[in-house]
Amino acid sequence: MPADDLPPSRIWQAAVPELGTLDDADDLAERLLLHLHYAINWDKSWVANHRATYWTDILPSRVLRAAYQSNTLDDWWSAAAHELEADPPRNQERRIELALLLRQPSLQVITAFHDRLHALLLRVQIIAEAVSEQRKNAAMRSAE
């Protein structure tokens, strides 16, 4: 599938091909975590003042709390997004993908959040850092 045809979370994951793919539930959990990370408004949210502990405390604690309070992915997203003051997805592609991801079976994904959250967040952090680096490089190339 050409990169233009990939949904946003697949493009983000493709930034680090050496990570490989996960099983269905863990992959879905990772993709939802990527959407959550990219939904945080780093200019207005209280989270911006806690960057030093974002990956080690803020994000894991809020995601886990939402997972323990939720029976569905819709509930999980609503709780986690509220806790982190995440904005709705910025563009239609992201909105559509997120809506589709939230329609997937919930139990195994919520279990992944309970049991493997720190491993999933490690991967999400690696991906987010790679995407950030790609964006910086693209901005520098376009400025030349």
PyRosetta script that sets phi, psi and omega in degrees:
from pyrosetta import init, pose_from_sequence

init()
pose = pose_from_sequence("MPADDLPPSRIWQAAVPELGTLDDADDLAERLLLHLHYAINWDKSWVANHRATYWTDILPSRVLRAAYQSNTLDDWWSAAAHELEADPPRNQERRIELALLLRQPSLQVITAFHDRLHALLLRVQIIAEAVSEQRKNAAMRSAE")
pose.set_psi(1, 125.7)
pose.set_omega(1, 178.4)
pose.set_phi(2, -60.5)
pose.set_psi(2, 150.1)
pose.set_omega(2, -177.2)
pose.set_phi(3, -56.4)
pose.set_psi(3, -32.9)
pose.set_omega(3, 179.9)
pose.set_phi(4, -64.8)
pose.set_psi(4, -24.8)
pose.set_omega(4, -177.9)
pose.set_phi(5, -90.4)
pose.set_psi(5, -7.4)
pose.set_omega(5, -178.3)
pose.set_phi(6, -78.6)
pose.set_psi(6, 144.1)
pose.set_omega(6, 173.4)
pose.set_phi(7, -70.0)
pose.set_psi(7, 160.2)
pose.set_omega(7, -175.3)
pose.set_phi(8, -50.8)
pose.set_psi(8, -45.5)
pose.set_omega(8, -176.7)
pose.set_phi(9, -65.9)
pose.set_psi(9, -31.3)
pose.set_omega(9, 176.7)
pose.set_phi(10, -69.8)
pose.set_psi(10, -35.9)
pose.set_omega(10, 176.2)
pose.set_phi(11, -64.5)
pose.set_psi(11, -44.1)
pose.set_omega(11, 178.5)
pose.set_phi(12, -61.6)
pose.set_psi(12, -46.5)
pose.set_omega(12, 179.5)
pose.set_phi(13, -60.6)
pose.set_psi(13, -35.9)
pose.set_omega(13, -178.1)
pose.set_phi(14, -66.9)
pose.set_psi(14, -12.9)
pose.set_omega(14, 177.8)
pose.set_phi(15, -66.6)
pose.set_psi(15, -19.8)
pose.set_omega(15, -179.8)
pose.set_phi(16, -133.2)
pose.set_psi(16, 73.2)
pose.set_omega(16, -175.3)
pose.set_phi(17, -62.3)
pose.set_psi(17, -26.1)
pose.set_omega(17, -178.5)
pose.set_phi(18, -66.9)
pose.set_psi(18, -15.1)
pose.set_omega(18, 176.5)
pose.set_phi(19, -71.3)
pose.set_psi(19, -22.3)
pose.set_omega(19, -179.2)
pose.set_phi(20, 70.6)
pose.set_psi(20, -170.8)
pose.set_omega(20, -177.9)
pose.set_phi(21, -109.2)
pose.set_psi(21, 158.3)
pose.set_omega(21, 178.4)
pose.set_phi(22, -106.0)
pose.set_psi(22, 171.2)
pose.set_omega(22, 174.1)
pose.set_phi(23, -67.4)
pose.set_psi(23, 171.0)
pose.set_omega(23, -171.2)
pose.set_phi(24, -54.5)
pose.set_psi(24, -50.3)
pose.set_omega(24, -176.2)
pose.set_phi(25, -67.2)
pose.set_psi(25, -44.2)
pose.set_omega(25, 179.7)
pose.set_phi(26, -67.4)
pose.set_psi(26, -37.0)
pose.set_omega(26, 177.0)
pose.set_phi(27, -63.1)
pose.set_psi(27, -44.6)
pose.set_omega(27, 178.7)
pose.set_phi(28, -63.7)
pose.set_psi(28, -42.3)
pose.set_omega(28, 177.6)
pose.set_phi(29, -60.5)
pose.set_psi(29, -45.0)
pose.set_omega(29, 179.4)
pose.set_phi(30, -61.0)
pose.set_psi(30, -43.5)
pose.set_omega(30, -179.4)
pose.set_phi(31, -65.3)
pose.set_psi(31, -39.4)
pose.set_omega(31, 176.3)
pose.set_phi(32, -65.7)
pose.set_psi(32, -39.9)
pose.set_omega(32, 177.5)
pose.set_phi(33, -64.1)
pose.set_psi(33, -37.8)
pose.set_omega(33, 175.8)
pose.set_phi(34, -62.6)
pose.set_psi(34, -45.4)
pose.set_omega(34, 177.8)
pose.set_phi(35, -60.7)
pose.set_psi(35, -41.5)
pose.set_omega(35, 179.5)
pose.set_phi(36, -63.0)
pose.set_psi(36, -46.6)
pose.set_omega(36, 179.3)
pose.set_phi(37, -57.5)
pose.set_psi(37, -46.7)
pose.set_omega(37, -177.5)
pose.set_phi(38, -76.3)
pose.set_psi(38, -9.0)
pose.set_omega(38, 177.2)
pose.set_phi(39, -87.9)
pose.set_psi(39, -12.0)
pose.set_omega(39, -179.4)
pose.set_phi(40, -71.5)
pose.set_psi(40, 131.1)
pose.set_omega(40, 178.5)
pose.set_phi(41, -87.8)
pose.set_psi(41, 101.7)
pose.set_omega(41, -174.2)
pose.set_phi(42, -74.7)
pose.set_psi(42, -5.7)
pose.set_omega(42, 176.9)
pose.set_phi(43, -94.6)
pose.set_psi(43, -30.3)
pose.set_omega(43, -173.0)
pose.set_phi(44, -117.1)
pose.set_psi(44, -24.2)
pose.set_omega(44, -173.5)
pose.set_phi(45, -75.0)
pose.set_psi(45, 150.2)
pose.set_omega(45, 175.4)
pose.set_phi(46, -60.8)
pose.set_psi(46, -24.4)
pose.set_omega(46, -178.4)
pose.set_phi(47, -60.8)
pose.set_psi(47, -30.9)
pose.set_omega(47, -178.9)
pose.set_phi(48, -58.1)
pose.set_psi(48, -28.0)
pose.set_omega(48, 179.8)
pose.set_phi(49, -83.0)
pose.set_psi(49, 1.4)
pose.set_omega(49, -176.8)
pose.set_phi(50, -129.0)
pose.set_psi(50, 35.0)
pose.set_omega(50, -177.9)
pose.set_phi(51, -59.0)
pose.set_psi(51, -34.1)
pose.set_omega(51, -176.9)
pose.set_phi(52, -62.7)
pose.set_psi(52, -30.4)
pose.set_omega(52, -178.7)
pose.set_phi(53, -114.1)
pose.set_psi(53, 12.5)
pose.set_omega(53, -177.0)
pose.set_phi(54, -57.7)
pose.set_psi(54, -53.5)
pose.set_omega(54, -175.1)
pose.set_phi(55, -75.8)
pose.set_psi(55, -28.0)
pose.set_omega(55, -174.1)
pose.set_phi(56, -96.0)
pose.set_psi(56, -22.5)
pose.set_omega(56, -176.1)
pose.set_phi(57, -134.0)
pose.set_psi(57, -58.2)
pose.set_omega(57, -172.0)
pose.set_phi(58, -59.0)
pose.set_psi(58, -58.7)
pose.set_omega(58, -176.9)
pose.set_phi(59, -64.6)
pose.set_psi(59, -49.6)
pose.set_omega(59, -179.4)
pose.set_phi(60, -60.0)
pose.set_psi(60, -42.4)
pose.set_omega(60, -176.4)
pose.set_phi(61, -67.0)
pose.set_psi(61, -39.7)
pose.set_omega(61, -179.3)
pose.set_phi(62, -71.7)
pose.set_psi(62, -39.3)
pose.set_omega(62, 178.6)
pose.set_phi(63, -65.4)
pose.set_psi(63, -43.8)
pose.set_omega(63, -179.0)
pose.set_phi(64, -66.9)
pose.set_psi(64, -43.0)
pose.set_omega(64, 177.4)
pose.set_phi(65, -58.5)
pose.set_psi(65, -44.9)
pose.set_omega(65, 179.1)
pose.set_phi(66, -62.8)
pose.set_psi(66, -38.3)
pose.set_omega(66, -179.9)
pose.set_phi(67, -65.7)
pose.set_psi(67, -40.2)
pose.set_omega(67, 179.8)
pose.set_phi(68, -71.5)
pose.set_psi(68, -23.1)
pose.set_omega(68, -179.5)
pose.set_phi(69, -91.0)
pose.set_psi(69, -4.3)
pose.set_omega(69, -167.9)
pose.set_phi(70, -120.7)
pose.set_psi(70, 145.5)
pose.set_omega(70, 173.6)
pose.set_phi(71, -107.2)
pose.set_psi(71, -16.6)
pose.set_omega(71, -179.4)
pose.set_phi(72, -129.6)
pose.set_psi(72, 162.3)
pose.set_omega(72, 177.2)
pose.set_phi(73, -68.1)
pose.set_psi(73, -33.0)
pose.set_omega(73, 174.4)
pose.set_phi(74, -58.9)
pose.set_psi(74, -46.5)
pose.set_omega(74, 178.8)
pose.set_phi(75, -63.1)
pose.set_psi(75, -43.6)
pose.set_omega(75, -180.0)
pose.set_phi(76, -59.8)
pose.set_psi(76, -49.2)
pose.set_omega(76, -178.8)
pose.set_phi(77, -59.9)
pose.set_psi(77, -46.6)
pose.set_omega(77, -178.6)
pose.set_phi(78, -59.8)
pose.set_psi(78, -44.6)
pose.set_omega(78, -179.2)
pose.set_phi(79, -67.9)
pose.set_psi(79, -47.7)
pose.set_omega(79, -178.1)
pose.set_phi(80, -65.7)
pose.set_psi(80, -43.6)
pose.set_omega(80, 179.9)
pose.set_phi(81, -63.6)
pose.set_psi(81, -39.3)
pose.set_omega(81, 177.4)
pose.set_phi(82, -63.8)
pose.set_psi(82, -48.3)
pose.set_omega(82, -179.0)
pose.set_phi(83, -57.9)
pose.set_psi(83, -38.2)
pose.set_omega(83, -175.1)
pose.set_phi(84, -98.3)
pose.set_psi(84, 5.0)
pose.set_omega(84, -176.9)
pose.set_phi(85, 50.8)
pose.set_psi(85, 44.3)
pose.set_omega(85, 178.8)
pose.set_phi(86, -76.5)
pose.set_psi(86, 141.3)
pose.set_omega(86, 177.4)
pose.set_phi(87, -82.0)
pose.set_psi(87, 158.3)
pose.set_omega(87, 171.0)
pose.set_phi(88, -60.3)
pose.set_psi(88, 154.4)
pose.set_omega(88, 179.1)
pose.set_phi(89, -52.2)
pose.set_psi(89, 143.2)
pose.set_omega(89, -171.2)
pose.set_phi(90, -76.7)
pose.set_psi(90, -25.2)
pose.set_omega(90, -178.7)
pose.set_phi(91, -134.8)
pose.set_psi(91, 166.7)
pose.set_omega(91, -174.1)
pose.set_phi(92, -62.4)
pose.set_psi(92, -39.4)
pose.set_omega(92, 179.4)
pose.set_phi(93, -57.0)
pose.set_psi(93, -46.0)
pose.set_omega(93, 179.4)
pose.set_phi(94, -67.1)
pose.set_psi(94, -41.2)
pose.set_omega(94, 179.4)
pose.set_phi(95, -61.5)
pose.set_psi(95, -45.4)
pose.set_omega(95, -179.7)
pose.set_phi(96, -63.6)
pose.set_psi(96, -47.6)
pose.set_omega(96, -179.0)
pose.set_phi(97, -61.1)
pose.set_psi(97, -46.6)
pose.set_omega(97, -179.7)
pose.set_phi(98, -59.9)
pose.set_psi(98, -44.6)
pose.set_omega(98, 178.8)
pose.set_phi(99, -59.0)
pose.set_psi(99, -40.3)
pose.set_omega(99, 178.4)
pose.set_phi(100, -68.5)
pose.set_psi(100, -41.3)
pose.set_omega(100, 179.3)
pose.set_phi(101, -63.4)
pose.set_psi(101, -38.9)
pose.set_omega(101, -178.9)
pose.set_phi(102, -69.7)
pose.set_psi(102, -12.5)
pose.set_omega(102, 178.3)
pose.set_phi(103, -88.4)
pose.set_psi(103, -5.0)
pose.set_omega(103, -178.1)
pose.set_phi(104, -76.1)
pose.set_psi(104, 161.6)
pose.set_omega(104, 177.9)
pose.set_phi(105, -56.0)
pose.set_psi(105, 137.2)
pose.set_omega(105, -169.1)
pose.set_phi(106, -91.2)
pose.set_psi(106, -39.3)
pose.set_omega(106, -166.6)
pose.set_phi(107, -55.2)
pose.set_psi(107, -50.1)
pose.set_omega(107, -177.1)
pose.set_phi(108, -67.8)
pose.set_psi(108, -31.9)
pose.set_omega(108, 178.9)
pose.set_phi(109, -71.1)
pose.set_psi(109, -45.2)
pose.set_omega(109, 177.8)
pose.set_phi(110, -63.8)
pose.set_psi(110, -36.7)
pose.set_omega(110, 174.6)
pose.set_phi(111, -62.7)
pose.set_psi(111, -39.8)
pose.set_omega(111, 177.0)
pose.set_phi(112, -61.2)
pose.set_psi(112, -40.5)
pose.set_omega(112, 176.4)
pose.set_phi(113, -62.0)
pose.set_psi(113, -41.2)
pose.set_omega(113, 179.7)
pose.set_phi(114, -65.3)
pose.set_psi(114, -47.1)
pose.set_omega(114, -167.3)
pose.set_phi(115, -95.0)
pose.set_psi(115, -28.1)
pose.set_omega(115, -171.0)
pose.set_phi(116, -132.2)
pose.set_psi(116, 24.5)
pose.set_omega(116, -173.5)
pose.set_phi(117, -58.3)
pose.set_psi(117, -46.2)
pose.set_omega(117, -175.6)
pose.set_phi(118, -65.7)
pose.set_psi(118, -37.3)
pose.set_omega(118, 176.1)
pose.set_phi(119, -66.4)
pose.set_psi(119, -40.7)
pose.set_omega(119, 178.0)
pose.set_phi(120, -65.0)
pose.set_psi(120, -42.8)
pose.set_omega(120, -179.5)
pose.set_phi(121, -67.8)
pose.set_psi(121, -30.4)
pose.set_omega(121, 174.6)
pose.set_phi(122, -60.4)
pose.set_psi(122, -46.7)
pose.set_omega(122, 178.4)
pose.set_phi(123, -63.5)
pose.set_psi(123, -43.0)
pose.set_omega(123, -179.7)
pose.set_phi(124, -62.8)
pose.set_psi(124, -40.8)
pose.set_omega(124, 178.2)
pose.set_phi(125, -63.7)
pose.set_psi(125, -43.6)
pose.set_omega(125, 178.1)
pose.set_phi(126, -60.0)
pose.set_psi(126, -45.5)
pose.set_omega(126, 179.7)
pose.set_phi(127, -63.9)
pose.set_psi(127, -46.9)
pose.set_omega(127, -178.7)
pose.set_phi(128, -60.8)
pose.set_psi(128, -40.0)
pose.set_omega(128, 178.3)
pose.set_phi(129, -66.6)
pose.set_psi(129, -39.3)
pose.set_omega(129, 178.4)
pose.set_phi(130, -66.4)
pose.set_psi(130, -42.4)
pose.set_omega(130, 178.4)
pose.set_phi(131, -63.6)
pose.set_psi(131, -41.9)
pose.set_omega(131, 178.4)
pose.set_phi(132, -60.3)
pose.set_psi(132, -43.6)
pose.set_omega(132, 178.7)
pose.set_phi(133, -63.7)
pose.set_psi(133, -42.7)
pose.set_omega(133, 177.0)
pose.set_phi(134, -60.0)
pose.set_psi(134, -42.7)
pose.set_omega(134, -179.2)
pose.set_phi(135, -65.9)
pose.set_psi(135, -40.7)
pose.set_omega(135, 177.5)
pose.set_phi(136, -62.2)
pose.set_psi(136, -45.1)
pose.set_omega(136, 180.0)
pose.set_phi(137, -63.3)
pose.set_psi(137, -41.1)
pose.set_omega(137, 178.8)
pose.set_phi(138, -64.6)
pose.set_psi(138, -39.9)
pose.set_omega(138, 179.2)
pose.set_phi(139, -65.9)
pose.set_psi(139, -39.9)
pose.set_omega(139, 178.7)
pose.set_phi(140, -66.1)
pose.set_psi(140, -40.5)
pose.set_omega(140, 179.0)
pose.set_phi(141, -64.9)
pose.set_psi(141, -39.1)
pose.set_omega(141, -178.6)
pose.set_phi(142, -74.2)
pose.set_psi(142, -22.0)
pose.set_omega(142, 178.8)
pose.set_phi(143, -80.4)
pose.set_psi(143, -16.6)
pose.set_omega(143, -178.0)
pose.set_phi(144, -75.6)
pose.dump_pdb("model.pdb")
